[in-house]
Amino acid sequence: MAFLLAYGAMSFKSAFTSTDDDAMNMTNQKSLKVVVITSLIVTFLNPHAYIDTVMVIGSVGGQYSGDAKIYFLMGAISASIVWFSSLALGAAKLSVVLAKPKVKRVIDTLIGLVMWFIAWSLLMSWLAR
């Protein structure tokens, strides 16, 4: 809970103390090589990608037999490739909009609110015991 409160506070601080220099640094165009390497790093170093893939293919995919199991596997792999590629390319395309100080301030404020709400709900569930 302390982590959530601190992370929320840092988000609020960032929302209200950010400078225009931050936005200028983030609007630099990235080369295709940087975008591809970043998407590969996010994909292959993301533990949730492995957990989700292993859990989905292992539990749900195990219910199928024969050719249906192969089709399910191919569908899961295709969906994963489309999902992570869309995230990386979408982030690259939206980086100019997301780097604007006003948008960044809104995002940081929302992150702070979400972190504090989660901390509050954890506290309430702990007190309800």
MMTF fields as JSON, N, C-alpha, C and O atoms, coordinates in Angstrom:
{
  "mmtfVersion": "1.0.0",
  "mmtfProducer": "UNKNOWN",
  "numBonds": 515,
  "numAtoms": 516,
  "numGroups": 129,
  "numChains": 1,
  "numModels": 1,
  "chainsPerModel": [1],
  "groupsPerChain": [129],
  "chainIdList": ["A"],
  "bondAtomList": [4, 2, 8, 6, 12, 10, 16, 14, 20, 18, 24, 22, 28, 26, 32, 30, 36, 34, 40, 38, 44, 42, 48, 46, 52, 50, 56, 54, 60, 58, 64, 62, 68, 66, 72, 70, 76, 74, 80, 78, 84, 82, 88, 86, 92, 90, 96, 94, 100, 98, 104, 102, 108, 106, 112, 110, 116, 114, 120, 118, 124, 122, 128, 126, 132, 130, 136, 134, 140, 138, 144, 142, 148, 146, 152, 150, 156, 154, 160, 158, 164, 162, 168, 166, 172, 170, 176, 174, 180, 178, 184, 182, 188, 186, 192, 190, 196, 194, 200, 198, 204, 202, 208, 206, 212, 210, 216, 214, 220, 218, 224, 222, 228, 226, 232, 230, 236, 234, 240, 238, 244, 242, 248, 246, 252, 250, 256, 254, 260, 258, 264, 262, 268, 266, 272, 270, 276, 274, 280, 278, 284, 282, 288, 286, 292, 290, 296, 294, 300, 298, 304, 302, 308, 306, 312, 310, 316, 314, 320, 318, 324, 322, 328, 326, 332, 330, 336, 334, 340, 338, 344, 342, 348, 346, 352, 350, 356, 354, 360, 358, 364, 362, 368, 366, 372, 370, 376, 374, 380, 378, 384, 382, 388, 386, 392, 390, 396, 394, 400, 398, 404, 402, 408, 406, 412, 410, 416, 414, 420, 418, 424, 422, 428, 426, 432, 430, 436, 434, 440, 438, 444, 442, 448, 446, 452, 450, 456, 454, 460, 458, 464, 462, 468, 466, 472, 470, 476, 474, 480, 478, 484, 482, 488, 486, 492, 490, 496, 494, 500, 498, 504, 502, 508, 506, 512, 510],
  "bondOrderList": [1, 1, 1, 1, 1, 1, 1, 1, 1, 1, 1, 1, 1, 1, 1, 1, 1, 1, 1, 1, 1, 1, 1, 1, 1, 1, 1, 1, 1, 1, 1, 1, 1, 1, 1, 1, 1, 1, 1, 1, 1, 1, 1, 1, 1, 1, 1, 1, 1, 1, 1, 1, 1, 1, 1, 1, 1, 1, 1, 1, 1, 1, 1, 1, 1, 1, 1, 1, 1, 1, 1, 1, 1, 1, 1, 1, 1, 1, 1, 1, 1, 1, 1, 1, 1, 1, 1, 1, 1, 1, 1, 1, 1, 1, 1, 1, 1, 1, 1, 1, 1, 1, 1, 1, 1, 1, 1, 1, 1, 1, 1, 1, 1, 1, 1, 1, 1, 1, 1, 1, 1, 1, 1, 1, 1, 1, 1, 1],
  "groupList": [{"groupName": "MET", "atomNameList": ["N", "CA", "C", "O"], "elementList": ["N", "C", "C", "O"], "formalChargeList": [0, 0, 0, 0], "bondAtomList": [1, 0, 2, 1, 3, 2], "bondOrderList": [1, 1, 2], "singleLetterCode": "M", "chemCompType": "L-PEPTIDE LINKING"}, {"groupName": "ALA", "atomNameList": ["N", "CA", "C", "O"], "elementList": ["N", "C", "C", "O"], "formalChargeList": [0, 0, 0, 0], "bondAtomList": [1, 0, 2, 1, 3, 2], "bondOrderList": [1, 1, 2], "singleLetterCode": "A", "chemCompType": "L-PEPTIDE LINKING"}, {"groupName": "PHE", "atomNameList": ["N", "CA", "C", "O"], "elementList": ["N", "C", "C", "O"], "formalChargeList": [0, 0, 0, 0], "bondAtomList": [1, 0, 2, 1, 3, 2], "bondOrderList": [1, 1, 2], "singleLetterCode": "F", "chemCompType": "L-PEPTIDE LINKING"}, {"groupName": "LEU", "atomNameList": ["N", "CA", "C", "O"], "elementList": ["N", "C", "C", "O"], "formalChargeList": [0, 0, 0, 0], "bondAtomList": [1, 0, 2, 1, 3, 2], "bondOrderList": [1, 1, 2], "singleLetterCode": "L", "chemCompType": "L-PEPTIDE LINKING"}, {"groupName": "TYR", "atomNameList": ["N", "CA", "C", "O"], "elementList": ["N", "C", "C", "O"], "formalChargeList": [0, 0, 0, 0], "bondAtomList": [1, 0, 2, 1, 3, 2], "bondOrderList": [1, 1, 2], "singleLetterCode": "Y", "chemCompType": "L-PEPTIDE LINKING"}, {"groupName": "GLY", "atomNameList": ["N", "CA", "C", "O"], "elementList": ["N", "C", "C", "O"], "formalChargeList": [0, 0, 0, 0], "bondAtomList": [1, 0, 2, 1, 3, 2], "bondOrderList": [1, 1, 2], "singleLetterCode": "G", "chemCompType": "PEPTIDE LINKING"}, {"groupName": "SER", "atomNameList": ["N", "CA", "C", "O"], "elementList": ["N", "C", "C", "O"], "formalChargeList": [0, 0, 0, 0], "bondAtomList": [1, 0, 2, 1, 3, 2], "bondOrderList": [1, 1, 2], "singleLetterCode": "S", "chemCompType": "L-PEPTIDE LINKING"}, {"groupName": "LYS", "atomNameList": ["N", "CA", "C", "O"], "elementList": ["N", "C", "C", "O"], "formalChargeList": [0, 0, 0, 0], "bondAtomList": [1, 0, 2, 1, 3, 2], "bondOrderList": [1, 1, 2], "singleLetterCode": "K", "chemCompType": "L-PEPTIDE LINKING"}, {"groupName": "THR", "atomNameList": ["N", "CA", "C", "O"], "elementList": ["N", "C", "C", "O"], "formalChargeList": [0, 0, 0, 0], "bondAtomList": [1, 0, 2, 1, 3, 2], "bondOrderList": [1, 1, 2], "singleLetterCode": "T", "chemCompType": "L-PEPTIDE LINKING"}, {"groupName": "ASP", "atomNameList": ["N", "CA", "C", "O"], "elementList": ["N", "C", "C", "O"], "formalChargeList": [0, 0, 0, 0], "bondAtomList": [1, 0, 2, 1, 3, 2], "bondOrderList": [1, 1, 2], "singleLetterCode": "D", "chemCompType": "L-PEPTIDE LINKING"}, {"groupName": "ASN", "atomNameList": ["N", "CA", "C", "O"], "elementList": ["N", "C", "C", "O"], "formalChargeList": [0, 0, 0, 0], "bondAtomList": [1, 0, 2, 1, 3, 2], "bondOrderList": [1, 1, 2], "singleLetterCode": "N", "chemCompType": "L-PEPTIDE LINKING"}, {"groupName": "GLN", "atomNameList": ["N", "CA", "C", "O"], "elementList": ["N", "C", "C", "O"], "formalChargeList": [0, 0, 0, 0], "bondAtomList": [1, 0, 2, 1, 3, 2], "bondOrderList": [1, 1, 2], "singleLetterCode": "Q", "chemCompType": "L-PEPTIDE LINKING"}, {"groupName": "VAL", "atomNameList": ["N", "CA", "C", "O"], "elementList": ["N", "C", "C", "O"], "formalChargeList": [0, 0, 0, 0], "bondAtomList": [1, 0, 2, 1, 3, 2], "bondOrderList": [1, 1, 2], "singleLetterCode": "V", "chemCompType": "L-PEPTIDE LINKING"}, {"groupName": "ILE", "atomNameList": ["N", "CA", "C", "O"], "elementList": ["N", "C", "C", "O"], "formalChargeList": [0, 0, 0, 0], "bondAtomList": [1, 0, 2, 1, 3, 2], "bondOrderList": [1, 1, 2], "singleLetterCode": "I", "chemCompType": "L-PEPTIDE LINKING"}, {"groupName": "PRO", "atomNameList": ["N", "CA", "C", "O"], "elementList": ["N", "C", "C", "O"], "formalChargeList": [0, 0, 0, 0], "bondAtomList": [1, 0, 2, 1, 3, 2], "bondOrderList": [1, 1, 2], "singleLetterCode": "P", "chemCompType": "L-PEPTIDE LINKING"}, {"groupName": "HIS", "atomNameList": ["N", "CA", "C", "O"], "elementList": ["N", "C", "C", "O"], "formalChargeList": [0, 0, 0, 0], "bondAtomList": [1, 0, 2, 1, 3, 2], "bondOrderList": [1, 1, 2], "singleLetterCode": "H", "chemCompType": "L-PEPTIDE LINKING"}, {"groupName": "TRP", "atomNameList": ["N", "CA", "C", "O"], "elementList": ["N", "C", "C", "O"], "formalChargeList": [0, 0, 0, 0], "bondAtomList": [1, 0, 2, 1, 3, 2], "bondOrderList": [1, 1, 2], "singleLetterCode": "W", "chemCompType": "L-PEPTIDE LINKING"}, {"groupName": "ARG", "atomNameList": ["N", "CA", "C", "O"], "elementList": ["N", "C", "C", "O"], "formalChargeList": [0, 0, 0, 0], "bondAtomList": [1, 0, 2, 1, 3, 2], "bondOrderList": [1, 1, 2], "singleLetterCode": "R", "chemCompType": "L-PEPTIDE LINKING"}],
  "groupTypeList": [0, 1, 2, 3, 3, 1, 4, 5, 1, 0, 6, 2, 7, 6, 1, 2, 8, 6, 8, 9, 9, 9, 1, 0, 10, 0, 8, 10, 11, 7, 6, 3, 7, 12, 12, 12, 13, 8, 6, 3, 13, 12, 8, 2, 3, 10, 14, 15, 1, 4, 13, 9, 8, 12, 0, 12, 13, 5, 6, 12, 5, 5, 11, 4, 6, 5, 9, 1, 7, 13, 4, 2, 3, 0, 5, 1, 13, 6, 1, 6, 13, 12, 16, 2, 6, 6, 3, 1, 3, 5, 1, 1, 7, 3, 6, 12, 12, 3, 1, 7, 14, 7, 12, 7, 17, 12, 13, 9, 8, 3, 13, 5, 3, 12, 0, 16, 2, 13, 1, 16, 6, 3, 3, 0, 6, 16, 3, 1, 17],
  "groupIdList": [1, 2, 3, 4, 5, 6, 7, 8, 9, 10, 11, 12, 13, 14, 15, 16, 17, 18, 19, 20, 21, 22, 23, 24, 25, 26, 27, 28, 29, 30, 31, 32, 33, 34, 35, 36, 37, 38, 39, 40, 41, 42, 43, 44, 45, 46, 47, 48, 49, 50, 51, 52, 53, 54, 55, 56, 57, 58, 59, 60, 61, 62, 63, 64, 65, 66, 67, 68, 69, 70, 71, 72, 73, 74, 75, 76, 77, 78, 79, 80, 81, 82, 83, 84, 85, 86, 87, 88, 89, 90, 91, 92, 93, 94, 95, 96, 97, 98, 99, 100, 101, 102, 103, 104, 105, 106, 107, 108, 109, 110, 111, 112, 113, 114, 115, 116, 117, 118, 119, 120, 121, 122, 123, 124, 125, 126, 127, 128, 129],
  "secStructList": [7, 2, 2, 2, 2, 2, 2, 2, 2, 2, 2, 2, 2, 2, 2, 2, 2, 7, 7, 2, 2, 2, 2, 2, 2, 2, 6, 1, 7, 7, 7, 2, 2, 2, 2, 2, 2, 2, 2, 2, 2, 2, 2, 2, 6, 7, 2, 2, 2, 2, 2, 2, 2, 2, 2, 0, 0, 0, 0, 0, 4, 4, 4, 7, 7, 6, 2, 2, 2, 2, 2, 2, 2, 2, 2, 2, 2, 2, 2, 2, 2, 2, 2, 2, 2, 2, 2, 2, 2, 2, 2, 2, 2, 2, 2, 2, 2, 2, 6, 1, 2, 2, 2, 2, 2, 2, 2, 2, 2, 2, 2, 2, 2, 2, 2, 2, 2, 2, 2, 2, 2, 2, 2, 2, 2, 2, 2, 6, 7],
  "xCoordList": [0.817, 0.0, 0.871, 0.521, 1.997, 2.909, 3.435, 3.585, 3.711, 4.182, 3.129, 3.46, 1.87, 0.797, 0.639, 0.458, 0.705, 0.597, 1.766, 1.577, 2.974, 4.156, 4.108, 4.42, 3.716, 3.636, 2.585, 2.802, 1.454, 0.416, 0.918, 0.669, 1.626, 2.177, 3.176, 3.185, 4.016, 4.977, 4.255, 4.697, 3.158, 2.381, 1.769, 1.795, 1.215, 0.649, 1.741, 1.534, 2.9, 4.012, 4.422, 4.64, 4.524, 4.881, 3.822, 4.153, 2.56, 1.468, 1.528, 1.184, 1.959, 1.893, 3.24, 3.308, 4.324, 5.637, 6.354, 7.523, 5.691, 6.375, 6.649, 5.941, 7.701, 8.102, 7.9, 7.682, 7.974, 7.854, 9.059, 8.969, 10.201, 11.379, 11.106, 11.62, 10.288, 9.935, 9.23, 9.537, 8.297, 7.542, 8.442, 8.3, 9.362, 10.262, 11.17, 11.452, 11.628, 12.503, 11.768, 12.384, 10.471, 9.721, 9.193, 8.768, 9.209, 8.631, 9.636, 9.294, 10.85, 11.838, 11.359, 10.835, 11.541, 11.151, 12.069, 13.284, 11.483, 12.244, 12.403, 11.492, 13.553, 13.775, 13.017, 12.642, 12.797, 12.117, 12.888, 12.287, 14.205, 15.044, 14.772, 14.642, 14.688, 14.43, 13.04, 12.868, 12.052, 10.688, 10.629, 10.003, 11.267, 11.249, 11.981, 11.483, 13.143, 13.905, 13.123, 13.079, 12.513, 11.717, 10.543, 10.26, 9.858, 8.716, 9.169, 8.459, 10.327, 10.851, 11.23, 10.985, 11.825, 12.188, 10.938, 10.88, 9.939, 8.7, 8.022, 7.473, 8.062, 7.425, 8.155, 7.531, 9.456, 10.17, 10.647, 10.971, 10.698, 11.083, 9.882, 10.049, 8.683, 7.46, 7.0, 6.583, 7.069, 6.668, 5.192, 4.82, 4.349, 2.927, 2.685, 1.746, 3.513, 3.354, 3.549, 2.799, 4.544, 4.79, 3.714, 3.235, 3.341, 2.319, 1.005, 0.386, 0.579, -0.679, -0.631, -1.57, 0.472, 0.588, 0.606, -0.085, 1.39, 1.481, 0.146, -0.302, -0.485, -1.76, -2.853, -3.615, -2.927, -3.976, -3.74, -4.644, -2.535, -2.262, -2.313, -2.797, -1.807, -1.787, -3.145, -3.479, -3.938, -5.219, -6.344, -7.018, -6.55, -7.64, -7.286, -8.116, -6.076, -5.658, -5.612, -5.761, -5.407, -5.37, -6.721, -6.799, -7.773, -9.117, -9.407, -10.341, -8.62, -8.833, -8.027, -7.079, -8.417, -7.66, -7.463, -8.219, -6.449, -6.193, -5.86, -5.095, -6.446, -6.179, -6.669, -6.092, -7.72, -8.254, -7.203, -7.163, -6.348, -5.294, -4.276, -3.8, -3.952, -2.998, -3.621, -2.947, -4.894, -5.571, -5.64, -5.438, -5.926, -5.97, -4.596, -4.499, -3.542, -2.185, -1.827, -1.267, -2.148, -1.832, -2.627, -2.099, -3.873, -4.681, -4.129, -4.092, -3.698, -3.141, -1.839, -1.612, -1.001, 0.259, -0.025, 0.589, -0.947, -1.295, -1.861, -1.502, -2.741, -3.331, -2.262, -2.314, -1.305, -0.227, 0.625, 0.971, 0.957, 1.762, 1.01, 1.584, -0.264, -1.07, -1.184, -1.033, -1.446, -1.625, -0.374, -0.45, 0.783, 1.996, 2.483, 3.023, 2.301, 2.672, 1.78, 2.259, 0.506, -0.421, -0.077, -0.143, 0.287, 0.687, 1.916, 1.949, 2.916, 4.156, 3.933, 4.378, 3.252, 3.023, 2.058, 2.238, 1.035, 0.103, 0.793, 0.532, 1.675, 2.422, 3.328, 3.464, 3.945, 4.806, 3.989, 4.418, 2.833, 1.989, 1.408, 1.278, 1.059, 0.439, 1.449, 1.058, 2.73, 3.727, 3.714, 3.961, 3.435, 3.402, 2.253, 2.424, 1.082, -0.077, 0.148, -0.13, 0.649, 0.838, 1.937, 1.978, 2.824, 3.925, 3.523, 4.298, 2.334, 1.891, 1.729, 1.206, 2.178, 2.136, 0.739, 0.598, -0.284, -1.646, -2.102, -2.709, -1.816, -2.195, -1.407, -1.96, -0.114, 0.728, 0.227, 0.224, -0.197, -0.722, -1.99, -2.162, -2.875, -4.11, -3.792, -4.366, -2.878, -2.508, -1.88, -2.232, -0.954, -0.312, -1.333, -1.252, -2.288, -3.33, -4.195, -4.508, -4.584, -5.382, -4.624, -5.2, -3.346, -2.531, -2.48, -2.623, -2.277, -2.261, -3.581, -3.596, -4.688, -6.008, -6.223, -6.737, -5.834, -5.995, -5.138, -5.612, -3.892, -3.013, -3.581, -3.578, -4.062, -4.619, -5.937, -6.236, -6.728, -7.975, -7.68, -8.342, -6.688, -6.326, -5.813, -6.168, -4.98, -4.476, -5.628, -5.656, -6.581, -7.748, -8.583, -9.01, -8.817, -9.626, -8.903, -9.552, -7.59, -6.834, -6.953, -7.123, -6.864, -6.996, -8.39, -8.527, -9.415, -10.786, -11.015, -11.705, -10.446, -10.608, -9.825, -10.245, -8.702, -7.921, -8.653, -8.668, -9.264, -9.998, -11.287, -11.767, -11.853, -13.106, -12.925, -13.911, -11.721, -11.468, -11.951, -11.825],
  "yCoordList": [-1.172, 0.0, 1.25, 2.253, 1.195, 2.345, 2.638, 3.796, 1.575, 1.763, 2.495, 3.42, 2.088, 2.716, 4.187, 5.034, 4.488, 5.883, 6.716, 7.839, 6.16, 6.883, 7.061, 8.136, 6.009, 6.093, 7.117, 7.883, 7.132, 8.123, 9.533, 10.44, 9.72, 11.036, 11.485, 12.653, 10.57, 10.916, 11.296, 12.196, 10.622, 10.956, 12.347, 13.127, 12.656, 13.991, 15.057, 16.118, 14.769, 15.724, 15.956, 17.093, 14.882, 14.999, 15.777, 16.541, 15.587, 16.273, 17.779, 18.546, 18.201, 19.627, 20.332, 21.542, 19.587, 20.236, 19.964, 20.325, 19.333, 19.035, 20.32, 21.318, 20.261, 21.426, 21.144, 20.002, 22.18, 22.021, 21.293, 20.733, 21.293, 20.575, 19.083, 18.422, 18.543, 17.131, 16.822, 15.824, 17.658, 17.438, 17.565, 16.806, 18.509, 18.69, 17.475, 17.076, 16.888, 15.721, 14.495, 13.64, 14.383, 13.188, 13.227, 12.195, 14.387, 14.481, 14.174, 14.249, 13.836, 13.463, 12.227, 11.292, 12.227, 11.079, 9.899, 10.058, 8.736, 7.514, 6.769, 6.746, 6.169, 5.402, 4.081, 3.635, 3.471, 2.18, 1.149, 0.301, 1.217, 0.275, 0.399, -0.611, 1.622, 1.839, 1.325, 0.711, 1.576, 1.125, -0.4, -0.978, -1.053, -2.517, -3.114, -4.06, -2.584, -3.111, -2.9, -3.786, -1.735, -1.466, -2.429, -2.946, -2.672, -3.593, -5.015, -5.749, -5.417, -6.747, -6.857, -7.88, -5.8, -5.808, -5.886, -6.675, -5.063, -5.081, -6.444, -6.941, -7.039, -8.342, -9.453, -10.209, -9.564, -10.72, -10.575, -11.579, -9.37, -9.194, -8.933, -8.649, -9.03, -8.809, -10.142, -11.035, -10.286, -11.565, -11.89, -13.062, -10.866, -11.12, -11.778, -12.559, -11.473, -12.108, -13.616, -14.392, -14.023, -15.448, -16.107, -17.195, -15.446, -16.019, -16.184, -17.248, -15.124, -15.192, -16.26, -17.039, -16.292, -17.249, -18.681, -19.55, -18.925, -20.279, -20.688, -21.82, -19.776, -20.109, -20.352, -21.313, -19.487, -19.633, -20.892, -21.708, -21.037, -22.211, -23.486, -24.516, -23.418, -24.623, -25.042, -26.226, -24.095, -24.484, -24.561, -25.585, -23.503, -23.509, -24.385, -25.157, -24.26, -25.039, -26.528, -27.336, -26.898, -28.309, -28.999, -30.228, -28.219, -28.792, -29.275, -30.046, -28.828, -29.223, -30.473, -30.815, -31.146, -32.326, -32.298, -31.657, -32.994, -33.116, -31.799, -30.993, -31.592, -30.379, -29.114, -28.043, -29.222, -28.059, -27.454, -26.237, -28.301, -27.811, -26.978, -25.952, -27.42, -26.684, -25.358, -24.328, -25.379, -24.147, -23.149, -21.95, -23.651, -22.774, -22.158, -20.954, -22.952, -22.464, -21.403, -20.362, -21.663, -20.701, -19.405, -18.315, -19.514, -18.326, -17.522, -16.292, -18.216, -17.535, -16.818, -15.688, -17.461, -16.843, -15.637, -14.583, -15.787, -14.669, -13.497, -12.347, -13.783, -12.717, -11.996, -10.775, -12.736, -12.133, -11.212, -10.105, -11.67, -10.849, -9.572, -8.484, -9.704, -8.528, -7.575, -6.364, -8.105, -7.278, -6.469, -5.249, -7.134, -6.429, -5.495, -4.427, -5.879, -4.98, -3.747, -2.632, -3.937, -2.809, -1.872, -0.651, -2.444, -1.61, -0.77, 0.432, -1.408, -0.694, 0.367, 1.505, -0.002, 0.956, 2.055, 3.217, 1.693, 2.699, 3.694, 4.895, 3.197, 4.088, 5.016, 6.196, 4.475, 5.308, 6.393, 7.544, 6.034, 7.007, 8.046, 9.217, 7.627, 8.534, 9.302, 10.146, 9.023, 9.644, 11.168, 11.851, 11.705, 13.158, 13.746, 14.757, 13.102, 13.582, 13.376, 14.269, 12.204, 11.887, 12.718, 12.831, 13.298, 14.085, 15.533, 16.28, 15.925, 17.298, 17.481, 16.598, 18.627, 18.84, 18.677, 18.116, 19.16, 19.068, 17.607, 17.197, 16.828, 15.413, 14.65, 13.812, 14.943, 14.281, 14.582, 13.705, 15.827, 16.217, 15.429, 14.977, 15.266, 14.507, 13.046, 12.456, 12.466, 11.058, 10.869, 9.933, 11.748, 11.631, 11.78, 11.08, 12.689, 12.86, 11.61, 11.161, 11.046, 9.815, 8.658, 7.877, 8.552, 7.49, 7.67, 6.703, 8.911, 9.181, 8.816, 8.222, 9.168, 8.839, 7.329, 6.82, 6.621, 5.161, 4.524, 3.64, 4.955, 4.383, 4.629, 3.728, 5.834, 6.139, 5.422, 5.035, 5.238, 4.483, 3.023, 2.442, 2.427, 1.039, 0.936, 0.004, 1.893, 1.887, 2.024, 1.328, 2.916, 3.102, 1.824, 1.429, 1.176, -0.047, -1.177, -1.987, -1.249, -2.241, -1.963, -2.885, -0.697, -0.33, -0.683, -1.229, -0.374, -0.677, -2.194, -2.638, -2.973, -4.429, -4.974, -5.949, -4.356, -4.778, -4.428, -5.216, -3.238, -2.82, -3.608, -3.743, -4.129, -4.878, -6.279, -6.958, -6.708, -8.054, -8.171, -9.232],
  "zCoordList": [0.0, 0.0, 0.0, -0.622, 0.69, 0.725, -0.681, -1.069, -1.436, -2.807, -3.638, -4.379, -3.52, -4.289, -3.918, -4.792, -2.631, -2.194, -2.712, -3.18, -2.627, -3.107, -4.625, -5.137, -5.337, -6.799, -7.217, -8.156, -6.526, -6.801, -6.543, -7.337, -5.428, -5.101, -6.159, -6.547, -6.628, -7.682, -8.972, -9.685, -9.275, -10.47, -10.352, -11.304, -9.174, -8.956, -9.046, -9.635, -8.463, -8.529, -9.976, -10.392, -10.734, -12.145, -12.922, -13.829, -12.571, -13.28, -13.072, -13.971, -11.902, -11.596, -11.623, -11.405, -11.891, -11.955, -13.264, -13.399, -14.243, -15.498, -16.26, -16.125, -17.063, -17.849, -19.33, -19.735, -20.115, -21.564, -22.149, -23.241, -21.427, -21.909, -22.023, -22.925, -21.096, -21.158, -22.462, -23.114, -22.845, -24.079, -25.293, -26.252, -25.267, -26.409, -26.587, -27.717, -25.491, -25.569, -26.084, -26.719, -25.831, -26.206, -27.632, -28.15, -28.281, -29.619, -30.714, -31.894, -30.361, -31.378, -32.118, -31.511, -33.431, -34.235, -33.936, -33.816, -33.821, -33.569, -34.889, -35.717, -35.071, -36.291, -36.214, -35.13, -37.35, -37.391, -36.576, -35.916, -36.62, -35.867, -34.362, -33.671, -33.861, -32.432, -32.056, -31.004, -32.914, -32.645, -32.622, -31.734, -33.58, -33.65, -32.451, -31.841, -32.103, -30.965, -29.663, -28.81, -29.52, -28.32, -28.214, -27.134, -29.332, -29.282, -28.979, -28.292, -29.471, -29.157, -27.676, -27.037, -27.146, -25.735, -24.862, -23.919, -25.184, -24.409, -24.508, -23.526, -25.683, -25.883, -25.144, -24.4, -25.333, -24.81, -23.368, -22.734, -22.838, -21.441, -20.529, -19.343, -21.081, -20.324, -19.723, -20.46, -18.404, -17.809, -18.029, -18.088, -18.149, -18.371, -19.721, -19.872, -20.687, -22.001, -21.88, -22.472, -21.122, -20.954, -20.097, -20.417, -19.01, -18.128, -18.873, -18.829, -19.561, -20.299, -21.373, -21.533, -22.11, -23.199, -22.674, -23.206, -21.64, -21.094, -20.473, -20.652, -19.747, -19.111, -20.146, -20.038, -21.142, -22.153, -22.984, -23.165, -23.476, -24.321, -23.497, -23.967, -22.256, -21.435, -20.916, -20.949, -20.437, -19.835, -20.858, -20.96, -21.605, -22.582, -23.785, -24.265, -24.258, -25.423, -25.15, -26.067, -23.891, -23.532, -23.644, -23.629, -23.756, -23.878, -25.296, -25.516, -26.235, -27.623, -27.941, -27.234, -29.01, -29.421, -30.931, -31.661, -31.377, -32.802, -33.465, -32.935, -34.638, -35.41, -34.714, -34.905, -33.915, -33.217, -32.286, -32.103, -31.695, -30.804, -31.586, -31.1, -32.785, -33.627, -34.076, -34.073, -34.46, -34.872, -33.722, -33.915, -32.534, -31.368, -31.127, -30.89, -31.183, -30.982, -32.015, -31.672, -33.273, -34.34, -34.124, -34.343, -33.701, -33.42, -32.258, -32.309, -31.205, -30.035, -30.396, -29.965, -31.17, -31.597, -32.488, -32.323, -33.424, -34.318, -33.535, -33.785, -32.593, -31.785, -30.969, -30.82, -30.447, -29.669, -30.535, -30.123, -31.724, -32.64, -33.008, -32.99, -33.338, -33.699, -32.51, -32.674, -31.322, -30.134, -29.814, -29.668, -29.703, -29.324, -30.422, -30.132, -31.66, -32.761, -32.754, -32.966, -32.515, -32.451, -31.294, -31.437, -30.156, -29.018, -29.357, -29.091, -29.94, -30.252, -31.325, -31.177, -32.393, -33.474, -33.045, -33.408, -32.275, -31.767, -30.851, -30.924, -29.987, -29.095, -29.899, -29.577, -30.945, -31.784, -32.486, -32.558, -32.994, -33.703, -32.744, -33.103, -31.532, -30.563, -29.712, -28.904, -29.88, -29.011, -29.118, -28.124, -30.283, -30.442, -29.617, -28.936, -29.685, -28.923, -27.43, -26.631, -27.051, -25.636, -24.987, -23.762, -25.781, -25.237, -24.943, -24.347, -25.353, -25.089, -23.584, -22.904, -23.058, -21.605, -20.999, -19.913, -21.691, -21.152, -21.08, -20.09, -22.113, -22.142, -21.083, -20.371, -20.985, -19.984, -18.574, -17.711, -18.343, -17.034, -16.695, -15.563, -17.681, -17.463, -17.165, -16.25, -17.936, -17.737, -16.361, -15.644, -15.986, -14.673, -13.543, -12.533, -13.715, -12.697, -12.59, -11.487, -13.734, -13.718, -13.075, -12.317, -13.374, -12.767, -11.25, -10.501, -10.8, -9.362, -8.705, -7.627, -9.347, -8.801, -8.729, -7.734, -9.772, -9.785, -8.692, -7.978, -8.553, -7.527, -6.13, -5.291, -5.879, -4.564, -4.334, -3.204, -5.374, -5.226, -4.882, -4.021, -5.551, -5.247, -3.807, -3.085, -3.392, -2.009, -1.022, -0.007, -1.309, -0.445, -0.368, 0.716, -1.514, -1.499, -0.769, -0.107, -0.871, -0.09, 1.402, 2.2, 1.771, 3.177, 3.696, 4.791, 2.916, 3.319, 3.451, 4.368, 2.554, 2.66, 3.853, 4.476, 4.171, 5.33, 6.62, 7.566, 6.656, 7.853, 8.039, 9.164, 6.962, 7.05, 7.617, 7.904, 7.777, 8.308, 9.672, 10.283]
}
